[in-house]
């Protein structure tokens, strides 16, 4: 009987294997010829509601039964200016908010903690099932906030994530990846990719989307409507990176609803984006050189990272490295541009400077076909190249709509051997702004207008994109406290795991005054 059962199991297994192979053969032509849609479906807000309505909804992702969380949709006009001038404001949009409640049984505070994601263009609502349980990542990372009795609010602002509509350009992203599969000398930002991006913008407009409406000023008005709809008198804002700009816009339109603000790695007055970002990158390279000098704390430096980068770039211009993320996929070629972007991405991390040195060393000494294997290194490189293109929560149209209006895309001045943006890429960005019909509006929010709002500003000394100078200027203008973490990079409150810093921030929220911690790391 047992032998017969074993035989039957083997027979079933064979049949299953044959079925899988047949299915793969049948669907192979589809996958080989399948083309991504130009845009994701454009779905505007439910017409049963009106501007300002906030409705409890089932979360549009799987969550545990006992999660102590609730999702809400807030309805707003696509065009706030037209609506406030007496028009209808165009079609309704909606934004999605997730309220993560504190543990049951404790005190409940009336002023929740609002998390504002950076980017711009990244979704703010975590939607991974494992995040929400009692031992989930969300409750672990934000435990100190929740234990104060405050709910945490995460939001997909307009155009992002689970908001309606969510703006995405699948065909344009695919075109960008196809371009990376060409050898660097054969790539062309100005033809295939520009055409794909422009086609996306035209398709969005044909569906009733006004690209210029998806920026921080309108997003702030949506958030004010959310606050009022949830009957929150005041909340505590936390804005990380470009989320700090969103927080400033919230102050600009709804300061009466803000109890306190924490700006983490803010991009305050980061207006000349190409020039400012280059200066921040060059600053970090100088830091690495100093740490590599005699008496410094970095090892395996050789001649320093600048010399290593120069040699690596020359090597990759002649011999780009093919990287595969799967056995039969076409290679993505890592040339000198991609290598520089991978190094730049590594520098976001706390140990990024030593990691960047290891990356440059690895790429320099390995043979050209090394990363073509299915090693963990290959997967890591493949996922890191142009990382935002791989993130399904990232919206390229919203990123552009925001930065085209709020940043000056004028050409950078001065020459550098390690360009964060090449001149071709700078010209490409300006042409994208033109294609969207959005130009830079020199409206800089002066934080001094909100002096008196309890404010804590956090910076990382080794930040590769928003150095401490931005935080110092913001704190000085708004008359708030400023901390520079001497060993961190970007995102110093939640990304570092530094309990002392989180505790100091929690104490600040409770007391509405900053007391410099005494028994932990020496914060400046």
N, C-alpha and C positions, 0 to 999 in steps of 0.2 A: 504494500500500500504506500509506504513512504517513498519507494523507488518510483512508483507510478506518479505520485504527487510531484516528485522532483522533476520527472520527465515532463509533466504538464507545465510546471513552472518555467522550464527551459524553453518549451515550445511557445508559451505566452511571451517570454522575453524576446525570442527571435521575431515573433510576429510584430511585437511592439517596435523593435529596432527597424524592421523592414518598413513599417508604416511611417516612422519618423524620417527614414531616408527618402521614401517616396514623396512625403510632404515637402521635404527640402528641395527635391528635384523639381516638383511642380511649381513651387513658389520662387525658385531661383531666378527665372526670367523677370518676375516682378521686382525683385530686389535689385537686379542689375539695371533695369530700365526705369525704376520708380523715380519720379521727380518730386521734390518737396514743393508744397504749395507756396505761393508768393507770400501770403500772410496767413496767420491763424484766423479762424472765424471771428468776426467782429460782432460781439453781443453787447448791446447797450442795456441799461438798467430796466428792471421790470416796470412797465407803464402803469401798473396799479398804484404805484407810490408817487410821492411828490418830493420836491426839494426839501431836505432837512429831516426826512423820515429815517429813523434808525430801527431796524427790524432784526429780532433774534432769528437766526437761521441755523439749520444743520450745517456743521462744518463740512466743506467740500473735500474732505480727505478722511481717511480711516483713523479713528481714535479709540482708545480703550473705553469701556463702559464707564468705569469710575475714574474720570479724568479731572473733574472739578474745573472744567473749562467751558466756555461758551463763545460761539461765533456770532457776529453781527454784520449786517450790511447797512451802510450809510449812503443815502441817495443825494446826488448833487448835480447841478447843471454842468455840462461840458465846458461852457463858457461863463465863468462867474461874472466877468465884467459886463457882458451883455445882460445877464440876469439881474444884476444889481442896478443896472441902468433902466430897468423896467421891461426888458425883453424876456423871451422864454428861455434864453440861454442854451438853446439847442437841445439835443437829446439828453436824457438822463444817463449819468454814469453811476456806478456804485463802487465803493471801496469796501474791502473785507477787513474786519478787526477780529482778533482772537483775544479774549480775556482769560488769562490764567489766574485762577483765584488762589488765595493763600490757604494753608492747611485749615481744616475744619477744627472748631473748638477754641481757637485763639481769638484775640482781639482783632476787629476789622477796622482798618483806617479808611477814611472817606476819600483820600487823595492817592489814586493809583500811580503807577510808574509806567510811563509811555516810552517804549523803545522805538527809536527812529533809525532805520537802516541807512547805510551809506550807498555809495555807487558814484553818481546816481544811476538807477536802473535795476537794482537788486530787490527782489521780493523780501518783505519783512516778516511774513508769517511762516514760522516753521511748520512743516506739514508731514514730518516723518512720524509714523505710528509710535516708534519706540521713544520719542521725546517726551511723551505726556504722562506716562505712568508715575507712580509714586517714587520710583527709582530712575525715572527718565532723565535724559540729558538736560532738558529745560529746567526741571525742578532741582537738579544738582547745581547747575551754573547759577541760577537765579535764587537759590535757597536763601541767601542773606536778605534779599529784598522781600521775598514772600514771608519770611519769618517776622518782618516788621508789621505784618497784618495788611500789607498793601497788595492789591492785585497788580499783575503785569499785563500791559496791553501791547500786542504786536499788530502791525497793520501793513497790508498791501496797499500802498498809496496808488493814486490813479495811474492806470495803464500797466500795473505790475501784478504778477502772480495770479491771484484769484479775484482781482478786481474786474469790473466789467465796463468797457472792454479791456482785455489784456492785449497789449500790442507786441507782436512778435513777427519776425521776418525769416521764416525757415529757409526759403530759397536763397536769401542773401547770405545767411550763415553757411549754408552748404557751399555756395560759391566761394566764400572765404576759405573754407577747408579744401576745396578743390584747387584753389590757387596755391595753398601751402603744399600740395602734392606735386607741384611743378618745381623744377630746380629754380633756385633764387633768381638766376639771370632771366628766366622765362616768365616771371610773375608780372602782373600788371594791375595795380590798384586802380588806375584811371580808366580801365575799360570794363572788364567783366564784373568786378566787384561794385564799381560805381553804378553800372547799369542795373545790377541786381538790387542794390540799395534804393536807387531812384524808383525802380519799378514797385518796390515795397511801399514807398511813401505815396505814390500815385494810387496804388490799390487801396491803401488805408483811407485816403481822401475820398475815393469813389464810394466807400462804405459809410461816409459821414463823419469820419474822424478828422478833427482839426489838430494837426500835430503840435501847433504852438500852445495848445491848452494843457499840455502834459508837462508841467514844470512846478517848481517849488512854491510859488506864490499861490497858485490854485490848489495845490496839494494841502497847503496850510489852511485854506478856507474849508476844505473837506474835513480836516481834522477838528476844526472849531465846531463844525456841524455835528461831528461824532461826539465831542465832549458834551455839547448841549443835549443831544438826543439820549445820552446815557445818564443824564442828570448828575453830571460830575461838576461840582462847583470849581474845583481847582485840581490840577494834576501836576506831577513832577515829570519833566521832560529829560530824556537822555538821548542825545544825538551823537552818533559815531561817524567820523569822517565827513562825507557829504551830508549825512543826517544832521550835522550841526547847522548846515545852511537851512535845512528844513525847519529845525528848531528856531532859528532866528526869524524865519518867515512866520512861524506860529506866533512868536512874540509880537511881530509886526501887525498881525491881524487880530490877535486874541490874547493880548498880554494879561487881561483881567482873569483869564482862566488858568494862568501858570503860577504854580506855587514855588517851584524851584527848577533850575536847569543844570544839568551836567553836560558839558561839551567834551567829548573824548576824541582826541586827535583831530581837532576842527580844521576845516579848510577856509578859515576866515581871511578875507581879502586875497584869496588865491584866485586872481582874476586873469592875469596874463598866463594862461594855462601852460603853453608850451615852454615859455621862459621860466616860469616858476617851478614846474615839475623838473626841468633839467637842473636848475640850481639845487633842488632838494636831493637829486640823485648824485650830483657831483659832490655835494657836502658829505654824503655818506661814504663815497669812495675815499674822500680825504680822511674821514674817521678811520677807515680800515687801514689806510697807509700809516697813520699815526700809531695804531694798535699793532702794526707789524714792525714798527721801528724797534731798535734795541731798547729793551726795557718794557716793551709792550706786552700785552697779554694774549695776543693771537700767535699761533704756531703754524708751521708749514706754509709760511708766506712767500718764500722764495724772494723774488724781486719786487713783491707787492702786487696788489690786485690790478693796478692800472697797467703795468707791464704785461701781466698775464692775460688780461682782457685784450690788449692790443695784439698780442701774438695769436690768441685764440681766434679773434675776428679775421685775421689774415689767413689763418689755416682753414676756417670754414668758408671763406669766400672762394677758395680754390677747391675745397673738398667738403661739401655739406654732408651732414650725417643723416642717413635715412632712419626714421623712427616708426615702428609699427606697434599699434595697440592690439592687434589680433593677427593670427598666423597668416591669413590670406589677404589681408587688407593692403591697399596701396600705402606706400610709405609717405609720411609727412617729412619733408626735408627740413632739417635744422641747419639754417645758415647763420651768418653772423648776427642778423637781426633777432632771430628767435632765441639764440643763446643769450643775447643781452637782456631780452625780456624775461627769460627764465631766471637769470641772476637778479633782475629787478624784483621779480615776484618773490624770490627767496628772502629778500631783504625786508619783507613785511613782518617776518617772524622775529621772536625774541632772540633766537640764536642765529639770525639770518646772516650776520656778517661772516661768521665762521662757516656757515653752510654755503654761502656764495663762493668762498675760496675753494671749498671741496668740489663744488659743481664745476668751476672753471678748470680745476686740476683734472677731474674725471673726463671732461670733454676733450681736454688737450692731449692726454696720454693714451686714450683708447683708440683702437683702429676704427676706420670709417664705418665698418659694418657692425660694430659692437652693439649698438642700441637697436639693431634690427631683430634681436632675439625677443623672446617673450619673458624676459627677466622682469623682476619688480622694478628695476631701474627703467626699463623700456616703458612700462606702463606709467611710471611716474612722470617721465619726460613727456610722453604723449598727452597726458592729462594736463600738464602745466603749460604747454605751448598755447599761447593765446587763450588763457584759461577762461576768459569770460564767454568765449564762443561755445564752450562746452556746458555752461551752466544754464539749465532750462529755466531757472528763476530770473535770468538776466534779460532785460528788454533793451535792445539796441535803439529802437525808436525813442523810448523815454529818455535814455541816456543822452541821445543827441538833442532832443527837444529841450532838455534842461541845460546842457552845457552850451549849446549854440546861443541861448538867450542870456545865460548868466555868466559865461566866461568869454574873455576876449581871445579869439582864435587868430590874432595877428601873428606874423612870423616871429620866431625867437631870434634874439640877437646874440652874436658871438659864436665862435666855432668850438666844437667839442669832438673828441675822438670817440665818445661813448654816447651817441644821441639817443635819448628816450623816444624822440620822434624825429624821423628824418625829414628833410625839406619836402620830399614827395608826400610823406604821410601828413604833414601839416597842410599842404595844399589840398590833399584829398579831404581832410576834415572840413576845411573851409567850403569846398565844393558841395559836401554833404549838407552843410547848413544852408547853402543857397538852394539846393534841391528841395529842402524841406520848407523853404520860404521863411526861415527864422534867422534873425540877425541879433547880434549882441545888443542888449539893452543895458546901458551903463547906469544901473540902479543898484547901488551897493548899500546894504542895510548897515546902518551905524549902530553898533551895540551900545553906544553911549546913550541912545534913546531909552534904554531899558535899565539904566543904572538903578540899583535898588532892588532888582529881582535877585533873590539869593542864587548865587552862581558859583559853580566849581568847574574849573577847566583843567583837563588832564592832557599831558603830552608825553611822548617818548623821545628821549634824547637821540635815539638812533632811527627815527622815523624817516623813511625813504620818500615820502610824498607830502606829509604835513608836519614839517619840523616845528620845534617848540616856539619859534618866533611867532607863528600864527596864533598859538595859544596865549602867549604873553600879551600880544596886541589885543586879543579878544578880552582877556581878563582885565587888562588896564582900562579898556573902553567901557566895560560893563561894571567895573568896580567889583570884580569877583576874585576869589582865591584861585591860585594857579599852582599845580604840581607838575614837575618834570621828573619822570621816572628815568634814572640814569642808565638802565640796562635794557629798556624795552624799545620796541619800534612802534608799529601802528596798532591802535586799539588796546589801550593799556588797562582798562578796567576789567573786562570780562575775558579777554583773549589771553591774558597772562597767567591767570590762576593765582595771582598774588593776593592772598587773603587779607593782608594788612591794608592794601589799597582799597579793596572792596569794602572792608569794614569802615575805613575812613569815609568812604563815599556814603555808606549807609548812615553813619553818625551825622554826616552833613545833612542828609535828607530829613532825619529825625529832628535835628536841632535848628535847621535853617542857618547854620553857622559852621564854618570849617575850623576844626581843632586839629592842628598838625600832630600826627601820630608820633609817639615818643619811643616806643619799644619795638620798632621794626626797622626796615631798611631806611637809609638816609635819603629821603625824598627832597628834591630841591624845590 
